[in-house]
Amino acid sequence: MFAFEDFNEEIIQILIEGVIKSETLKDFSDEVYFNNGDLSGYLSIVLSFLGGDIREKILTPLSQNLKNITATQSLNITVSILNLIIYKKERALKDIPIKELEVFEIEALKMITKYGGWKIGDSHFTNYSDLMRAYGLFGSQEKMMDYLKI
């Protein structure tokens, strides 16, 4: 494992830029990789472990990146976003009134709601709904919109 102290500002910025690029390992080789070689997903997981005081700095680019990735790629990014949002919370997110969340947490949830992997083509992506429920949220985009009042 690594210690937070090992990650200076420059390293954190490189990881964030890697997430935003949305490259896959397949861009570099024809081999088959775990998780379809999703580098953004791997990097987002590393960033989510850093959490703590830099959650806002990490959440914004991760959630913005949902606009540019596929539904399957959004799974790992969403896990990372939700891990950062639930940091030190003792209740399921849907049981926390919106006014008790930080503005940047609400914005990240709005990005998940608008751009998350709810569908693949015209079909409902059950894995995404299951992921949201696993984090104590609603398993449908419509219910999330109601929760967030958007």
Secondary structure, DSSP 8 states (H G I E B T S, - for coil): ---GGG--HHHHHHHHHHHHHT-BGGGT-SS--GGGGBHHHHHHHHHHHH-GGGHHHHHHHHHHHGGGS-HHHHHHHHHHHHHHHSTT--S-GGGS-GGGS-HHHHHHHHHHHHHSS-EETTEE-HHHHHHHHHTTS-SSHHHHHHHHT-
